[in-house]
Amino acid sequence: MPSAPLPESSQLLVACLCADWCGTCRDYQPLFAQLQQDFPQAKLLWIDIEDQADLVDPVEVDNFPTLLIAAQGEALFFGTVTPHLETLRRLIQSHLNSDTPPAPHLADASALAQRLRALP
């Protein structure tokens, strides 16, 4: 039985930063979207780094897919992952079931998480 959705302020944010021209990203997008049903307690966002450059800057994304996982506006994870459904599932699950502290070296990613949290 799925958990009740968390209040917006404590909801886990999972953002995939990709580009439309990237074939790997295009293949990964439906898998990423499918996980929203599995994790109603998380907010999953697909962010095109070129179409939404104003939102993403100054964060640099060099490889795809790059994931940002944050809670309460603080980045917990920011990095490139293999584009496999089970990898993403395990990564989300590990952050839902732990008290991972914010990563202090990810200030730009935390700022991005705060901007993304404001999106509908």
Summary of the structure (lengths in Angstrom):
residues: 120
radius of gyration: 13.3
end to end distance: 25.9
largest distance: 39.8
contacts: 336
relative contact order: 0.21
helix: 38%
strand: 22%
